[in-house]
Amino acid sequence: MIYWILTTEFPPSHGGGISTYCIYTAEMLQQRGHEVTIFVPDHSITDISEQYINNIRVVHFLPQRTEARHFLGYDALLSYEFAEVVRKQMQKYGVPDILETQEYRGIGYYTQQFKLMGYPLFKELNILVTCHAPAFLYLQYNHDPVYKLPEYWIGLMEKSSILSADIVISPSQYLVTQLKKEMSWQGVKESIVVNPMDTSKTPAPAASFQRNHIVCFGKLSPLKGTFKLLEYFDKLWKNGFEQPLHIIGGTQQVFHPEGRTMEDIVSRKYQPYIDSGLLKLRGQMLPEQSKQELLSAHVVLVPSLVDNLPYTVLEAMSLGKVVLASLQGGQSEIIEDGVDGFLFDHSVPNNFQEKLLHVLSLSDSDVLGVGKKATSTIQTRYSPEKVYSQKMGIIEGYMLQAPAKARFPYTACNDSLAEGTATGALLSVVIPYYNMSGCVEETVRSVLASEYPYKEIILVDDGSNEEGTDEVLAYLEESYPISVLRKENEGLPLTRNYGAAAARGDYITFIDADDTVHASYFTKAISVLETYENVHFVGCWVKYFEGSSGHWPAFNPEPPFLLVHNMVNSGPVFKRRSYLQGGLNDPEMVYGMEDWDSVIGMIEKGYPGVVLPELLYNYRIRKESMARAFTKVKKLHLHKIIAEKHAPLYQKYGVEVANLLNSNGSGLYFDNPTREVAQSTYFQFPSNLKLTVKNKVKGNKFLTKMAVAIYRRINK
């Protein structure tokens, strides 16, 4: 079996959970005859490189290779670059049997979108998603502003990744239970497969320990229980407890409510304990150093407020250590309380202190006895042999059936109200025309050059008064296979509706008379419309030309974000029947935004759609265009009309809309959910520059302090 894995770090440099899981899984598969390839971003190279590590092929790539670096934020860009590297590798080596990714930060999102859209090679992929550490769940425990962009959008990518997967596995039932509280789980059939732990690679279980040596492994972080743990020890120390606490893990994570690093916060609050030696912040260690620390521990603390199936617990238990862990995580499914470790409950007052004092009171033989049972638990239940057998059984069972998805997996859209499949193949291309004699022939040529063969072109003249219009339209009718309809001047919305009423096609699209389309656009869009009964329109990314060289990335339009920002731009291809029932343009939208209003109307009536993540529409920017004359006052007027017109939908998502606006400012400034919202007074760094800066700051204590100081200044 050819098995590909997407990950953010390989090999692990500091024993992180994702990278540790990745290396154990890769070795488990490789040692059993599978051809394993790891894909990992690498900022130190300029393109793509391949190497072998222990017979595992590792593909390193610079996550700034494509044109998307100009318009996607860091995490969305990373996901897109993963997909493009996967595409190149499939072209070179063929399609793997399985591609595995984590939901973490949505790194597999665009790979999955390409598959859902039926793109060559991608449509043959079998994609397995391992639930690990979703930001939309975890960040809440760090009190991070989860509605602030781009974190909110990253959460949607993670949710979509889970819903779009062919196979979903989770290392613990606890994690699944928590995820179900935060997202729709409709259509997901998860399997619980524990993380593998190869104990042959770990040191021999400890035959002794240093009494009262208390160690907590994990970075300083609220979700890892840092604040709660220090509260417990503060109470113990004030009551005469004399044993020090050693915390081993990264210290530079920023606690956003305070705008300070965790080390700064902890040091300020607990400085007397640090000075007296009761609190020892040991910092981050390499894996081998960490294991030596583990071997001497009397008890290992894992006080997480939320967790999946932490490798800290697996590794400590494999070394014969007594672990005292919280019930709030998958660790509660590893440890049998009082037998091979101990569990405490954060919700029970003084429960931690009581359990810790009990563990410290155990005799040496009892401590070693619990440790011996802990080692046996890991060797028995988490061995690569057992995990491999279970995982392969799930994969092979899926591949025997491999059912195609009949419905597109939306994260929020109600797609049950209306279903529809087109019964024919004809596409009606409606070109609204008003005084565009200098551009329209290029538009017509572009449409005729489309690869899609079954189309009619209807040009609707909205009462043009430009000199020479009659001659231009007569020439077009004579020279090209198009129909020209004439009407009195009523504006763009009614002109589109006029063309829609005259159209005969099963599908319909509207192309402005000064724009052009990529030759493959209609073919790709209609392929998606034919595939999914619950997809009623398909858009794409837009590239500006003439007066601008920028880009407008679009996104699958779903509430609540759709209610504060237009997520679909020019030229969607619709199922005509669906458009007529839910998407007709409103003549009240006299200044623009008729597209946005139309899409909201379709979503509201149960006719959702999607976006091809590809630059397939070319939007001309002219000096006299509507976009140039789009003032703030006009936008406010149109926002008011839209909110009042679709009041029930806004009421349904009112809390989330309020949170999005409170977190990001006025919806007038929303532009791209993969980036921070750039208010009119702020400068927005290019995505590639932000990516480079983020990489340089990471792990550098001095630069982190500088970045935090800037962050505090901006967010006062």
N, C-alpha and C positions, 0 to 999 in steps of 0.2 A: 504494500500500500504506500502511495506517495502522500505524505502528510506535511502540510505547511502550517506554520504558526506565526501570527502577528503579535508582536510584543513591543513594549517601549524601552526595555533594557535587557541586554544579553551579552555576556554572562553577568550574573548579579555582582555588583561592586560592593554593596553593603547589606546584602541579605534581605532585600525588599521582597514583600510577599508575592507580587506578580512575577518578578524575575526568578525568584526561587521556584515557584510553581512551574515556570516555563522550562527551567533547566532540568528539573526532575521529570517532567512530562516528556521532554525531548529525548532524554537519555533512556527513559522507560520504553519509548517507541523504537528508538534506534537499535537498542540492544535486542529487540525482538524482530529484527529484519526489515523494519520500515525505512523508507527513504525520507528523512526529515530535513526540512528547510525552515530556518528561522528568519523572519524579516524584522529588522530593527533600524530605527532612525539613527543617523550618525552625523553630527554637525562638524566633524573634523575632516570630512572628505568633500569632494566637489561634485560627485555624480553617484555612481553605483559601484560597489565592489563586492566580491565574493571571497569567502575563505572557509576552511573547514576547521572546526573545533571538536575534537573527539569524534570524528566521522560524522558530524552534523554540519550541513552546509548552512552558512550564515550569510545572508544578503544584507549588507549595509547600504543605506541610501541617504543622501542629503535631502531633508524634507523641505526643499525650496526649489525644486527642479522645474516645475511647470509654470505656466502663465497664471495659474490660480494663486500664486504667491502675492500677486498684486491686489487681490480683492477678497481673500478669505482670511479670517482670523487664525491664530496659532493652531488651536485644536482641530478646527474644521480643515485647515490646510494639511495638517499632519494626516488626518484621515484620508483626504483626497490623494495625497502623495503615496500613501500605502496602496491605494487602489491602482494608481498608475504604475507603480513598481510591480505589483501583482500582475497587471496586464502585460508588461514587458517580459516578465518571467514565464507567463503562460505562452506567449508567442514563441519563446525560446525553447521551453522544455515541455510544453503541453499542460493540460489542466490536471491539477492534483486530485486525488480521490477525496480528500478532506482538507478544508481550510479552517483552522481554529483561530478564534479571536476572543478577547475579553470585551465585555461591554464597557470597560473602563475608558472614560473620556471619549467614547464613541469612535475608537480607532478603526473599527471595521465598518463604520456607517456607509461610506461611499462605495466600498467594495460590495456591500449588500444592496445599495441602491442600483448599482450597475447591473447586478444580477436581476433584481426585481424589474428593471426596465428592459430586460431581455437582450442586453448587449452581447455580442459575440464573445465566446469563451467564458465570460462571467456567468451566463445563463446555465452553463454546465456544472458550475461549482456546487458542492455540498458544503454548507457553512455551519459550523458548530460554534456556538457562543457559550463561553464559560462565565457565569456570573462571578464577579470578584469584589469590586469596590466602587459601586456606582456613585458618581459625584452627587446626583440628585437625592440620594439617601444620606450619604456620609457627611456632606457639607453642612447639613442642618445641625449636626451635633457639634460642629465647630462654630456655630452661630454665624456662618458666612451668609452674605446676602444672596440667597439662591435665586432670586428673581433678577438680579443684576446681570446684564449681558457682559461677556458671552456665556457665563456659567449656566444661565437658564437654558440657552440653546444647547450647550453640551449635554445637559440633562435630557433634553428631547432626543438628541442623537443616541444617547445610551438607551433610552426607552425604545426607540425605533429599532435599535440593534437587537434587543431581546425579542421584540415582536416579529422581526423579519427573519429570525434564525430558522434554519431547517431543524437543528437539534439544539436544545437548551439544557445545559447541565449546571448544577449548583453544588458547591462542596458541602452545604448544610441546608437543612430544612429551615433553620432559623432565618437565613438570608432570604429565602423565598418568601417566607411569611412577612418579613419586613417590606420586601419589594411589592408584594400584592397590596399593601396599604398605601403605596405611593403611586401606583400606575394601574392601568387596565392590564389584565392578564389574559384577556380573551384570545383563545386560539393557541396559547402557549401550553405545551405538554412537557414540563420539565422532568428531569431525572436527577436524583441525588447521587453524585459520584464524588467520594471524598478525594482530597488531594493526596497524591502518592508521596511516600517518604521512604527513601532508600537508606536504611540504617547501616548497610554495608559501607557507606561512605562517611559515617560519623564515627567519632572516637568511641572506645569501649565505654559502657555505662560506668558512672563513677562508683568506686568502691568506698569512698569516703566523702566528707564534705566539711566545710568550715562552718561550725555552729554559729547561728545567728547572723550569717552572711545573707542579707536580704537583697535580692536583685529584681529590678523591674526592667524588662526589655521592651522597648518601644519608644518611638520618637515622642518628644513633648508635644502633646496634642489633646485638646478637650475630648475628641471622640475616642482617643486611646485611654481616657480616664485620668489624665494627669491631674486636673484640678481636684477631682473627687479623691484621688489617692492622697494628695498632699493634705487635704482637709482631714482625712482619716489619721494620717501620721501626726499632723499638728495636734490633734486631740490626744493621741497616744503620748507624744513627747511632753505635752503639758501635764500629763498625769504620771510622769516619771519614767516612761519607757526610754531605755538608754541605747537601743540598737540603731545603727545608721541605716539609711535607705540609699542604695546605689541605683541610679537611673541611667541606663545605657541606651542611647539612641540619638537621632538628630535633634538639634535644639533651635534651629533657625526658622522653623515654620512661623508664619505671621498669623497672629490672632487678630482677625480683622476688626472686631468691635473696639479693640484698644489701639489698633494700628501699631502694634509692637511685636517683636519676636517673642516666642514662648520663653526663651532663655531670659530675656530682659524682664518679663513679667514675673516669672518664678523667682529670679534672683532678687528683685526688689522686695517681693512680699515675704520671702523666706530667707533673707540674708543672714539673720542670726543663726539659723540652723546650718547654713552653709559654712559660716565662720567657725562654728563649734564642731564641725565634722559630722553632724547627724544627717545632713543631706548632701549627697555627692552626685553632681551632674557629670557623668563620665563622658558624655558626647557619643558621637557615632564611631563605630568600630568596624574593621573589616571582618568578614565571616569567621576567619580562623581565630581572631582575637576574641570574638564574641563566644565562641565555643569553649575557649579556655576559661572565660569568666563563668559560663554556665556550670562547668564541671565542679567549681568550688562552692557553688551556691547551696545554702541550706534550703531556701525556698525561692521559687521564681514567681513573681507577681504578674498577672495579666488582667488589669482592671478596666478593660474596654467598656465603653458605653454602647458600642455596636461593633460587631466583627463578623467575619465570614467563617473561616476555619483556619485560624492563624497558625502560620508555620512556627512562630515562636513557641507555641504550646507543643506542637508535634516534635520539634527539635529538642526542647527541654525534656519532654517525657522520654524520648528515645535515648537520652543520656542518663536516664535513671533519676531525674530530678523530681522533687515534689513541686507541683504547680498549684498555686492558689489563684483561681480565675473567676471572673464575674459570670453570672448566668446570662448576661446580655450579649450573646454571641454564639457562633457555632461551636466554641470551645465547650459549651455545656453539653454538646453531643459527643465530645471526645472523652470527657472525664466522668467517671462514676464517683460521685462525691463520697469521700471517706475510704475509697478502695484504691484507686490508682491516681488520686489527686483530690483536690478540694475545690468547692464552689461556694461563692458568696453572692448575695443579692443586693444590688445597690439600693433597691427600694425598701429594704429592711434596715432600720436604724441600728447601728453598732454591729451589724452582721459581719462586716469585714474585720473589725478589730477582734471580735470573738474568735473568728476562724483563724486569723493570723496567730494569736496567742496560743490557740490550741496546737497549731502546727509546730510552733517553736517549743512547745512543752513536750513533744513526742521524744521518746528515747531514740538514740542513734539507730538501734536495730529496727524500730518502727519506721523511721524516716527512710532507711535503706530498703525496708520491705515494701513501702508504698512506691518507692522509686523502681524497684524491680518489677512490680506489677504494671507500672506505667510503661516501662520498656516493652513488656510483653504485649500490652495493648497496641502500641504502635507497630510492632513487628507483625502482629496478627491481622489487624484491621486495615492498616495503611500501607502494606507492602506493595511494591510495584506489580507483583504478580496478581494480587487480588484486584487492585484498581484497574490494571490493564484488561483483565478478563471482563470486568463489568463494563468498562468503557467501550471495548470493542464489540461487546454484545449489543449495546445501544446503537452504535454506528452501523454495524452490519444489518441490524433489524431495520433501520431507516433506509439503508441503501437497497434493500430488497423491495421496498415499496416506493420510496422517493416520490411522494405525491406532489404534484404541481400545485402552487397556490392559486386558488380560484378567485380569491379576494385580496386586494391590496391591504396590507396591515397598517392602518392609521393609528396614531397615538391618541387622538381625541375626536376626530370627526364622527358624526352620526351618519353612517352609510346604510342604515337599514330602512330608511323611509322610502327610498326610490332606487330601483335597479333598472338597468337598461343595457341592452346590447344592440349595436347597429346591425341592420340586416343586409346591408349592401356595402359597396366599397367607394362610392363617389364622394369626393371631397369638394365642397364649394369654397372657393377662395374669394372673399368679398374685399374689394379695395375701395374704401370711402375716398372720394376725390373732391378737393376744393382748391382750385388755383395752384395746382402742382405740375404744370406743364413741363417744367424743366427736369423733373425727377421721375415721373410716373413710368416712362418707358423702361427705365432700369429696374423698377419694381416688377413690372410685367415680365420682363426677361428672366428675372430671378425666379419667379414663381414657375414659369414654363421650364426652367432648367432643373426643377425639382425631380428627384428620382421617382417620386410617387406618380404612377401613370394615370390614375383615374381621377381627374379633377376638371372642374369648370371654373372659369374666372369671371367674376361679375364685378364690373367697375360701376360704382354709383356716384354720379356727379351731383353734388349737393348745391346746385344753383350757382356754379362758378361764374364770376364776372371778369375774370382775367382775359385780357386781349389775346386772341388766338386759341382760346380753349376749344371752340367748335372744331377747328382744323386739327388740333392735336387728338381729340377724341375720335374724329372720323378716321384719322390715320391709324390709330390703334385698332379700331374695329376692322379696318381693311387689311391690316398687316398681321394681326395676331388672332388666334382663336379665343376671343373674349366677347362678352356681352356688355354693352354700355347702357345703363339705365339713367334717366335724368329725372330730377325732382327739384322742387323749390328749396331754397336754402332754409334748413331747420337746425343745423348743427350736427356734430359727430354722433351723439347717441341715437338720434332718430334715423340718421343715414345708415348706421349699422343695422338697426332693426329693419329698415326698409330692405336692405340687401338680404338679411336673414329670411324675411318673408318670401322673397323671390327665389331663394336658393332651393335646389332640388337634391342636394347631397345628403348622405347619411352622416357626414361630418362637415363641420364648418369652421373657418378661421377668418380673422380679420387682419389684413396687412395694410398698414398705413401707406399712402401713395408715395412716400419718399424713403421707405425702408426696403431691406432685402432679406432673404432667408438662405440658410445653408441648404445645399442640394439634398441632404439626408434628413432634414428636420421632419417633414411631413411623414415620411416612411417610418421613422422611429416613433413619432407620436402616435400614429394610428396603430402601430403594432402593440403599444401599451393599451390603447383603448379596446383593441380586439381581445386582449389577454384577460382583462379584469372587468367583470360586470359592474363593480362598484367604483370604477374610475370613469369620470364623465368629461374631464378635460385634461390636457397635457400641455404644460408650458416648457420653457427652457431658459438658460442663461442668455443674457444680451450683451452684445459688444457695440459700443458707440463708434461712430465714424464721422468724418468730415470736420465737425466743430469740436470733437473730443475723441480721445483715444482710451477712455475708461471702460469699465465693465459694470454690469448690473447682475449680480448673481441672484437668482430666484430660489425659492424653497417650497417644499410641499406645504400648501396653505392649510393651516389648522388653527382653530381658536385655542387659547385666548390670544396668542400673538397676532393672529390675522386681524384682530379687532383694533390693534394699535398701529399696524404697519401693513402696507400692501406687500404680499409675499409672492405675487405672480406679476410679471411684467407683460410686455407687448406680445401679441400674436399667439395666444393659446389655441390649440386645436380642440374643438368641442364635439361631443356627440350632439348632432343638431337638435334632436328631440329634447334632450336634457337642457340645452341652451334656451330653447324656446319656452320651456316650462319654468326655468329658474334663473336665467342669466340675461334676459333682455336689458339693454341699457336704459338708464333713467334720464330723461331730458332735463331734469333739474340739475344734473351734474354739468352745469354750463362751463365751468372752468377746467374740468378735467376729473380725474379719479373715477371715471365711469367704469374702468376696468376693475378697480378695487371693489367698488359697490357691486358690480356684477358677480364677482367671485364670492363675496360675502353672501349674496343672495342665493347662489347655488349651494354653498355649504349649508346655509340655514334650511334649505328645502331638501337636503339629503342627497345632493349631487356633488360629492367631493372630487378633487383632482390632484395631480402630482406634477412634478417638475423634473425634466431631464437635466442632470447636472453637467451641462455641456453648452458651449457658446455656439448657438445655432441660429440666432436672430440678430440682424444688424440694424441698429437704430441710429438714424441720421440726426445729428444735432445741428439745427439751423439757427441763424441769428433771430429769425422771426417766429420760431417754433413756440408752441404752447408752453413747453418746459421752461423756456427762457423767461416767459411772462408770468410764471407761477409764483405769486407773492404769498407772504405769510397770511395776510387777511383772506385771500382766496382759499387757502388751505383750511383756515379755521372755519370758514363758512361751509366747506364741503365736509369736514369732519363732523360738524353739527348735524348736517343732513343725514349722513350715514348712521351716526349713533341713534338718532331719533327714528329713522326708518327701520333699523334692525334692533330696536329696543329689547325685545325678548331675548335675543342672543347675548346682548351686552349685559342684561340682567343675570342671565345664567352664569356668565363668567365674570361677574362684576368684581369679586374679591381678587381674582387673579389679574384682571386688567388694572385694578387699583395698585396692586403690588408691583406690576411691571412699570407703571408710570411713576410710582414713588421711588422705585429703585433706579430708574434710568432717565427721568425727566420727561418733558413733553414728547408726545408721540410725533410731533412735527419734525423732530430731529432724528427719529428712528430711520435707519437706512439699511443696516446689514446686521442681522442678529449674531453673526459669528465674531463680531468685534464690539468693543465698548462703544456706547453711544457717544458720538462727538457732538457736544452742544456747540452752538454757534460761536462761543467764546473760547473753545478749546481747540488745541491742535491735535490731530490724530496721527500717531506714528504709523508709517507703512507697516504692514503685517510682517514682511521679511525682516525689517529692522527690529521690531518688537521681539521676534523669534530669536534673533541673534543676541539681543540684550538679555533676554530671559535665560538663555543658555549660559552666558558669561557670568550672570549673577548667581546662578544656582551653585550652591556649594561653597561660595566665597563669602566668608563671614563679613569682611569689610564692605564689599559691594552690596551685600544684603542689608547692612545697616544704612547705607546710603539710599538704597531703594525704599526702605521702610520710612526714612525721613521724608523723602519726596512724596510717598503715598500719604503720610499723615498730613502733609501740607495741603495736598490736593483735596483730601476728604474731610477737612475740618468743617 
